[in-house]
Amino acid sequence: MSKLASQFEKLWALHKGPALTKEVKFHPSRRWRFDYASDCAMGAIELNGGVFVGGRHSRGMGQVKDAEKMREAAYLGWNVITFTTKCLTFENIGRAVAWFWKRIKERK
């Protein structure tokens, strides 16, 4: 598990976030996966590491492919919250947890 994923999971647990499934395949014909997702909320979490060191998510084609993936997810009804290393704060995860719980309650 990456350092980013480990940090995310610790913060998620501290906020008592709903159960998330890792590596969720969401598209019927593509091999795309969300890092974490909740079918109940139709919500997903994407962790984008390496944005300051020339990683895949910061290069041109990586951004083009990420944008395509996010568009397709939206067309299928998914809401995706993306975090980079700098965004992964106690406050930001708290807001995401609150959003997920709200969505789960609304969809029941």
C-alpha positions in Angstrom: 0.0 0.0 0.0 1.3 3.4 -0.9 2.1 6.0 1.8 -0.8 8.2 0.4 -3.3 5.3 0.6 -2.1 4.5 4.1 -2.5 8.1 5.2 -6.0 8.3 3.6 -7.2 5.2 5.4 -6.0 6.4 8.8 -7.8 9.7 8.3 -10.9 8.0 7.0 -11.0 5.8 10.1 -10.4 8.7 12.5 -13.5 10.3 11.0 -15.5 7.1 11.2 -16.1 7.1 7.5 -18.5 4.5 5.9 -17.0 1.3 4.6 -15.3 1.7 1.2 -14.3 -1.0 -1.2 -10.8 -0.8 -2.7 -10.0 -1.0 -6.5 -13.6 -0.9 -7.7 -14.1 -1.5 -11.4 -16.9 0.8 -12.4 -17.1 0.8 -16.2 -18.7 -2.0 -18.2 -16.1 -2.1 -21.0 -13.0 -0.3 -19.7 -10.6 -1.6 -17.1 -10.8 1.6 -15.0 -10.9 1.3 -11.3 -11.6 3.7 -8.5 -9.1 3.7 -5.6 -12.0 3.5 -3.2 -15.7 3.5 -3.7 -19.1 3.1 -2.0 -21.9 1.7 -4.2 -24.4 2.9 -1.6 -23.3 6.5 -2.1 -22.4 6.2 -5.8 -19.3 8.0 -4.6 -15.6 7.3 -5.1 -12.3 8.5 -3.9 -9.3 8.9 -6.2 -5.8 9.4 -4.8 -3.4 11.1 -7.1 0.2 10.9 -5.9 3.3 12.2 -7.5 1.8 15.5 -8.8 4.9 17.5 -7.7 7.5 15.0 -8.9 6.4 14.5 -12.5 4.3 11.5 -11.8 1.6 10.1 -14.1 -1.1 12.4 -12.9 0.9 15.6 -13.6 2.0 14.8 -17.1 -0.1 15.8 -20.1 -1.3 12.4 -21.3 -2.0 11.3 -17.7 -4.2 14.3 -17.2 -6.0 13.6 -20.5 -6.6 10.0 -19.4 -7.7 11.0 -15.9 -10.2 13.5 -17.4 -11.7 10.8 -19.7 -12.1 8.4 -16.8 -13.8 11.1 -14.7 -16.2 12.1 -17.5 -17.2 8.4 -18.0 -17.7 8.0 -14.3 -20.0 11.1 -14.2 -21.9 9.7 -17.2 -22.5 6.5 -15.2 -23.8 8.5 -12.2 -20.7 8.4 -10.0 -19.4 11.4 -7.9 -15.7 11.3 -7.5 -13.7 13.2 -4.9 -10.0 13.4 -5.8 -7.1 14.0 -3.3 -3.5 14.8 -3.9 -0.8 14.5 -1.2 -1.3 18.2 -0.3 -5.1 17.9 -0.2 -5.1 14.9 2.2 -5.8 16.8 5.4 -7.9 16.1 8.5 -10.3 18.8 7.5 -10.7 17.7 3.9 -11.2 14.0 4.8 -13.8 15.1 7.4 -15.8 16.9 4.7 -15.6 13.9 2.4 -16.8 11.6 5.1 -19.7 13.9 5.9 -20.6 14.0 2.2 -20.5 10.2 1.9 -22.8 9.7 4.9 -25.2 12.3 3.6 -25.3 10.6 0.2 -25.9 7.2 1.8 -28.8 8.6 3.8 -30.3 10.3 0.8 -30.2 7.2 -1.4 -31.9 4.9 1.1 
